[in-house]
């Protein structure tokens, strides 16, 4: 191990925020899970919230706002420790070659994501498709809002879960496996508003993104792949393949 590699490893095992700050974060997670459960069972005109397409834009907007609020919360904790956005994302592109490299890795990782989704459908069954299909965009306005939602999710969720949460768990446990698995479970629970049947699948996806972040030592590749995958899965894939 080189001196620079040892320095990076030592930095990885230092908390990026106080543990009290992380306890507050877990409290927020608990509130979001409860709100997600309530949203699934709240009756509105035309059926439950996840049984009607009429309310998808408010759901997109609320999910986006929540993601950016989580980024703000995490950033405040990181800033108190002297950290910055770039210190958590890890570096900037220095040239076009680095950009192409990350795009290539993101493309390959997206292929892994598609294979994982296919496998989960075979193992867990297609029971989630009805709920998920109701939430997907149909009109040009919904597609536009979904694009912003997907792009925001790519940045925000990688920053919060593969950045802040995974680094905190790594500092606490000193185990990359525990950190990757722990953030994936929290990530899955934060998507409870989409239905409990999807929590397991989102957790598995979270583990894949966590492993990618741990391998690449940067969030850039995951942010690219995450945003693209959400947009593809939510609209573009259906529009092209149907």
Secondary structure, 3 states (H helix, E strand, C coil): CCHHHHHHHHHHCCCCCCHHHHHHHHHHHHHHHHHHHHHHHCEECCEEHHHCHHHHHHHHHHHHHHHHHHHHHHHHHHHHCCCCHHHHHCCCCCCHHHHHHHHHHHHHHHHHHHHHHHHHHHHHCCCCHHHHHHHCCCCHHHHHHHHHHHHHHHHHHHHHHHHHHHHHHHHHHCCHHHHHHHHHHHHHHCCHHHCHHHHHHHHHHHHHHHHHHHHHCCCHHHHHHHHHHHHHHHHHHHHHHC
